[in-house]
Amino acid sequence: MEEKEGSAATFDASELVEQYGISRFIHAVKLPAQSSLVGNMLKELHWPRTYEVTVLEAVKQDAPRFRLAGRTPSQRITVSPSYVLEGEDILLIYAEDEALKKLLAETDLELEQQAYQIEQGHLAEVILTPRSRLLNQTITQVQFREKYGLTVLAMKHQFKEAIKTKANEKLLYGDSILVHGKWKDINLLSAEKNDTVVLKSAAEETDLAHQTNRSLIAGIILIGMLLFMVFEWLPAVVSIVIAAVLMIFTGCVRQTDQAYSSINWQTVILIACMLPMATALENTGGVTFMSEGLISMLGGVGPIAVLIGLYAITSAFSQFISNTATAVLLFPVAILTAEQMSVSPVPMVMAVAFSASMAFATPVATPPNAMVMAAGKYTFLDFVRVGIPLQILIAIVAVLLLPLFFPF
């Protein structure tokens, strides 16, 4: 069954429509009641291959109101390849003028004179991450329509002007893509955090509208959980479980799939994989080797010098591998180094945690860096020029303040 949309949508996509210049490719055609196309599934007609025409949505003729330009929507169907055409359907299609003329000439479809827009449609802007599996693949190879149920409308190729996508267009790092589809399918794509970052979508805006009245309750539950954990009124696991149950009972979490999609599984799996590596380093003497190396080089100067060295090593690692992985690997080194120097491990551990999070010098350090790079059209050298001085400045501040807040 096709998804039906109503007036609940609050997302205004006119900015994306204008930014990508796709309004000239949006056309509305009417399917006569006696058309030979009635009863056919879209995938049986092969319009994308034959005419380079994609059907995005269908307005039912028997709907009490229509989504016309400037009006509030009542009912519109975001179609899939299995959608069955019905008489009097008004189809919103995506095609160039020549493709539209060919379609109209070879079928009995009728061009609608009334302008239809998708400013309340389901649009999302997506960028590719530096480690995306989609890099160097064409739109056809990725199979957005088959895998995610989304239609790629346009793209900005390596920070250039937006273009209408071609089937053989290769996806490169820095590309941003405009896609159209159902909310649930956009959410499915947004869950692929290792491959894509969804900058803005109809689903995101609608979820925010529904959850606004629950944000205060969720905040109170979160603060309560943190207080119970900090003051150790209950074991941490018990506090977390109680908070999770309260989130469900109060309606802050409406669906289990919503909760699952909110979990950063990449981080969970990364930590689970890196912990055995850290254990292996410790058991094989790797941690001891690194710790003794730090102490032999800087231990004679004092714990501050060792802290500086540990901060520098962590900072270098975090520019090229995940900050989570860096922290997991170097935490044992920090603890063992502090134990061998007979000082508190807290400042050493905090130096690792702080330094691992300060990854500014490369766009591949963290997904937010990649997102800013695509949105702001920055280059790799822009990050180096701005990031390195910023990291040096923060390092100086951190090295001065960490021993004050966390004495040795």
Rosetta blueprint (number, residue, H / E / L):
1 M L
2 E L
3 E E
4 K E
5 E E
6 G L
7 S L
8 A L
9 A L
10 T L
11 F L
12 D L
13 A L
14 S H
15 E H
16 L H
17 V H
18 E H
19 Q H
20 Y H
21 G L
22 I L
23 S H
24 R H
25 F H
26 I E
27 H E
28 A E
29 V E
30 K E
31 L L
32 P L
33 A L
34 Q L
35 S L
36 S L
37 L L
38 V L
39 G L
40 N L
41 M E
42 L H
43 K H
44 E H
45 L H
46 H L
47 W H
48 P H
49 R H
50 T H
51 Y H
52 E L
53 V L
54 T E
55 V E
56 L E
57 E E
58 A E
59 V E
60 K L
61 Q L
62 D L
63 A L
64 P L
65 R L
66 F L
67 R L
68 L L
69 A L
70 G L
71 R L
72 T L
73 P L
74 S L
75 Q L
76 R E
77 I E
78 T E
79 V L
80 S L
81 P L
82 S L
83 Y L
84 V E
85 L L
86 E L
87 G L
88 E L
89 D L
90 I E
91 L E
92 L E
93 I E
94 Y E
95 A L
96 E L
97 D H
98 E H
99 A H
100 L H
101 K H
102 K H
103 L H
104 L H
105 A H
106 E H
107 T L
108 D L
109 L L
110 E E
111 L E
112 E L
113 Q L
114 Q L
115 A L
116 Y L
117 Q L
118 I L
119 E L
120 Q L
121 G L
122 H L
123 L E
124 A E
125 E E
126 V E
127 I E
128 L E
129 T L
130 P L
131 R L
132 S L
133 R L
134 L L
135 L L
136 N L
137 Q L
138 T E
139 I H
140 T H
141 Q H
142 V H
143 Q L
144 F H
145 R H
146 E H
147 K H
148 Y H
149 G L
150 L L
151 T E
152 V E
153 L E
154 A E
155 M E
156 K E
157 H H
158 Q H
159 F H
160 K L
161 E L
162 A E
163 I E
164 K E
165 T L
166 K L
167 A L
168 N L
169 E L
170 K E
171 L L
172 L L
173 Y L
174 G L
175 D L
176 S E
177 I E
178 L E
179 V E
180 H E
181 G L
182 K L
183 W H
184 K H
185 D H
186 I H
187 N H
188 L H
189 L H
190 S H
191 A L
192 E L
193 K L
194 N L
195 D L
196 T E
197 V E
198 V E
199 L E
200 K E
201 S E
202 A H
203 A H
204 E H
205 E H
206 T H
207 D H
208 L H
209 A H
210 H H
211 Q H
212 T H
213 N H
214 R H
215 S H
216 L H
217 I H
218 A H
219 G H
220 I H
221 I H
222 L H
223 I H
224 G H
225 M H
226 L H
227 L H
228 F H
229 M H
230 V H
231 F L
232 E L
233 W L
234 L L
235 P L
236 A H
237 V H
238 V H
239 S H
240 I H
241 V H
242 I H
243 A H
244 A H
245 V H
246 L H
247 M H
248 I H
249 F H
250 T L
251 G L
252 C L
253 V L
254 R L
255 Q L
256 T H
257 D H
258 Q H
259 A H
260 Y H
261 S H
262 S H
263 I L
264 N L
265 W H
266 Q H
267 T H
268 V H
269 I H
270 L H
271 I H
272 A H
273 C H
274 M H
275 L H
276 P H
277 M H
278 A H
279 T H
280 A H
281 L H
282 E H
283 N H
284 T L
285 G L
286 G H
287 V H
288 T H
289 F H
290 M H
291 S H
292 E H
293 G H
294 L H
295 I H
296 S H
297 M H
298 L H
299 G L
300 G L
301 V L
302 G L
303 P H
304 I H
305 A H
306 V H
307 L H
308 I H
309 G H
310 L H
311 Y H
312 A H
313 I H
314 T H
315 S H
316 A H
317 F H
318 S H
319 Q L
320 F L
321 I L
322 S L
323 N H
324 T H
325 A H
326 T H
327 A H
328 V H
329 L H
330 L H
331 F H
332 P H
333 V H
334 A H
335 I H
336 L H
337 T H
338 A H
339 E H
340 Q H
341 M H
342 S L
343 V L
344 S L
345 P H
346 V H
347 P H
348 M H
349 V H
350 M H
351 A H
352 V H
353 A H
354 F H
355 S H
356 A H
357 S H
358 M L
359 A L
360 F L
361 A L
362 T L
363 P L
364 V L
365 A L
366 T L
367 P H
368 P H
369 N H
370 A H
371 M H
372 V H
373 M H
374 A H
375 A H
376 G H
377 K L
378 Y L
379 T L
380 F H
381 L H
382 D H
383 F H
384 V H
385 R H
386 V H
387 G H
388 I H
389 P H
390 L H
391 Q H
392 I H
393 L H
394 I H
395 A H
396 I H
397 V H
398 A H
399 V H
400 L H
401 L H
402 L H
403 P H
404 L H
405 F H
406 F L
407 P L
408 F L
